[in-house]
Amino acid sequence: MDIGSGDRSDSNVAPAVQMGSFDIRHLSAEQLGSLGVSQIAYVKPVVLNGQHGFAIHAADGTPMAVAGDRDVAVAAIVQHEMQPLSVH
């Protein structure tokens, strides 16, 4: 499609997502657990089979991976366009 041609076909444009407002004080446990699931991942030191490593968990606690080094765990999270957070 030529931008200057005046062709305004919207067939390839995704519809806008409607974002509703909500009161965070009235979230259910399930809603609270799902906040940030696709944007946040947690890094937690673990011992697995006698070896130290770093577990990567989704915001809802779902295990995603284990890395042998904290920097590798953080890099994997960033590579997947997520925000890494540490759990102590």
Secondary structure, DSSP 8 states (H G I E B T S, - for coil): --GGGT----TTS----------GGG--HHHHHHTTTTTEEEEEEEEETTEEEEEEEETTS-EEEEESSHHHHHHHHHHTT-EEEE--
